[in-house]
Amino acid sequence: MFADPRRIAVAFCAIGAFLHLYAPQAVLPLMAREYGVGASAASLIITAGTLAVAATAPFTGALSDVLGRHRLILSSMSLFLLSRPLTS
């Protein structure tokens, strides 16, 4: 069945991940002006994020096969939340 809530949730998570990865593209000209660099140097922020995903995806996949996807996602979310600074 296409309208399975789990498939819809996974689709939204994937869309959100890629939106977050490529969101800085809109402000690349501003960043280039602000930091006094060329367009190619400013676009390295997109390249760095993409390379990080490409480098870690195989290991994350293998780790999720060992630990289980549910446990890996919960651990990742917990580590992410613990790394966020507390604001007052």
C-alpha positions as semicolon CSV with decimal commas, in nm:
position;residue;x (nm);y (nm);z (nm)
1;M;0,000;0,000;0,000
2;F;0,145;0,337;-0,102
3;A;-0,006;0,546;0,180
4;D;0,170;0,351;0,454
5;P;0,252;0,605;0,730
6;R;0,603;0,462;0,770
7;R;0,682;0,522;0,403
8;I;0,548;0,875;0,426
9;A;0,761;0,940;0,737
10;V;1,074;0,806;0,567
11;A;1,003;1,019;0,260
12;F;0,968;1,334;0,471
13;C;1,289;1,253;0,660
14;A;1,479;1,205;0,335
15;I;1,342;1,529;0,194
16;G;1,433;1,712;0,514
17;A;1,786;1,572;0,513
18;F;1,852;1,681;0,157
19;L;1,691;2,020;0,211
20;H;1,920;2,075;0,507
21;L;2,222;1,961;0,307
22;Y;2,160;2,193;0,012
23;A;1,998;2,490;0,189
24;P;2,318;2,700;0,192
25;Q;2,312;2,720;-0,189
26;A;2,075;3,014;-0,172
27;V;2,318;3,222;0,031
28;L;2,643;3,129;-0,143
29;P;2,678;3,468;-0,318
30;L;2,625;3,645;0,014
31;M;2,882;3,422;0,184
32;A;3,132;3,483;-0,096
33;R;3,094;3,861;-0,056
34;E;3,098;3,847;0,324
35;Y;3,416;3,641;0,344
36;G;3,584;3,788;0,038
37;V;3,622;3,461;-0,149
38;G;3,527;3,348;-0,496
39;A;3,220;3,150;-0,589
40;S;3,414;2,825;-0,616
41;A;3,558;2,864;-0,266
42;A;3,218;2,948;-0,119
43;S;3,062;2,644;-0,285
44;L;3,299;2,417;-0,095
45;I;3,050;2,424;0,192
46;I;2,810;2,221;-0,024
47;T;3,090;1,988;-0,133
48;A;3,203;1,930;0,225
49;G;2,855;1,828;0,338
50;T;2,802;1,600;0,040
51;L;3,142;1,433;0,089
52;A;3,068;1,380;0,458
53;V;2,743;1,202;0,375
54;A;2,910;0,994;0,103
55;A;3,198;0,896;0,332
56;T;2,985;0,795;0,629
57;A;2,687;0,631;0,455
58;P;2,845;0,287;0,404
59;F;2,960;0,269;0,764
60;T;2,627;0,390;0,897
61;G;2,448;0,128;0,689
62;A;2,671;-0,149;0,818
63;L;2,635;-0,026;1,175
64;S;2,258;-0,018;1,144
65;D;2,262;-0,380;1,027
66;V;2,454;-0,476;1,341
67;L;2,277;-0,258;1,600
68;G;1,938;-0,225;1,438
69;R;1,801;0,083;1,272
70;H;1,576;0,185;1,559
71;R;1,859;0,178;1,812
72;L;2,097;0,363;1,578
73;I;1,846;0,638;1,503
74;L;1,766;0,688;1,871
75;S;2,137;0,696;1,959
76;S;2,208;0,947;1,683
77;M;1,922;1,171;1,790
78;S;2,035;1,157;2,152
79;L;2,394;1,247;2,064
80;F;2,272;1,531;1,845
81;L;2,052;1,671;2,122
82;L;2,332;1,644;2,377
83;S;2,567;1,835;2,149
84;R;2,331;2,132;2,116
85;P;2,414;2,428;2,340
86;L;2,154;2,523;2,596
87;T;2,016;2,872;2,554
88;S;1,849;3,076;2,821
